[in-house]
Each structure stands twice: as C-alpha cells, then as structure tokens.
Amino acid sequence: MIYFIFKLVSNLIDLYSLTVFIYALLSWFPGAYQTALGRLVGSLVEPFLRLFRKLPLQFGGLDFTVLVALFALRLLDTLFLHFISALFLLW
C-alpha cells in the first residue's frame, strides 16, 4: 500500500515535470502559448512558476525560472521518497 502511494505521487511529480518541460519548449515557437495546448499547459504551469518568478533568476537575458522549478520538483520527489522510507521503517 505504501509503495502504491509512493509510486502514485512520484508519477504525478514526473508528469508535472514533463508539463513544465513542455511549457519551456513552447517558448521556442512564436505564438505557441496562444494555441489551445499552450493555454492548457500555461494554466497548469504558470501558478507554480509564479512562486519562482519572485526570485532574481534572470541573468544576461536568460530566464532560469523553469530550470529552478524542475530542480525543485526533483527535490520534492526525493524528499518524499525519504519521508516515505522513514515512515515505513518506523512501522
């Protein structure tokens, strides 16, 4: 049961990471954010990215917000794994 919960949450984090990556790829195509896919992905990702846009992550014309957001998702996944592992060991 605990393994199922871990895999479910881990897979959801992976899926959201993929969505953030797709959002970043859309920036390479002019007008991509105005398509149906772009609006859907933007509505899913923008609230999360807004948390990181407050930080000074723009250097030399490059925006590293998406990179930091992806790193945060990986960190969340790892911390969740350690939390579940510790919880399982306490049982």
N, C-alpha and C positions, 0 to 999 in steps of 0.2 A: 504494500500500500504506500509506504513512504517513497519507495523507488518510483512508483507511478506518479506521485505528486511532484517529485523532483524532476522527472523527465518532462512532465507537462509544463511546468514553469520554465525549465531550461529551453524547451522547444518554442515556447511563446517568446522568450527573450531572443532566441535566434531568429524567429520570424520577424520580430520588430526590428532587429539589427539589419536584416535584409531590406526591410521597408525604408529604413534610414539611408541605407546604401543606394537604393533605387532613387530616393529623393536627391541624393548628391549627383547621381548620374543624369538626372533630368536637367540639372543646371547647365549641362554641356549643350543642350539643344534649345535654340531660341523658340520661345512660345510653348515649351513643353509643360510649364506649370499651368497654362490656360486650358489644357486638354482635360477630359474627364478623368483620366488616370492621374494627371498631375494634381488636379484639385483634390482627388481622393487621398493620394499619398500625402499631399501637403496638410490636409486636415488631420491626418493621423500623426504626422511627424512634427509639425510646427509647434504645438504646445510643449513638447519635450525639448525641442531645440531652443525655445524661448528661455528656458532655465539657464542655458549656457551662453546665450547671446549677451547676457549682462556682464560677462567676463571679457577682459580685453584679449580676444583670440584672433584679431586681425593684424597681420604683420606683412608689410610690403605688398599690399593689395591682395593677399591671400587670406581666406577665412578658414580657420581650423576648427570651427564650431562642430562640424559633423564628425571630424576625427575624434575630438574630445568626447562627443556624445557616444560614439561607438566604443571608445575605451571605457566609458562609464557603464555601458551595458555589459561589456565583458567582465568588468569588475563586479557588477551586481550579480552576474551569473556565478562567478567564482565564490563570492561571499555567501550566496545562497547555498551552494554546494557544501561549503564548510559548516554552515549553520545546520543543514540537514544531517550532515555526517556527525556533528557533535550531538545533536538531538538523538540520533539513532544510537550512538554509543552510550548515552545516559540511560536508555531504556534497559 
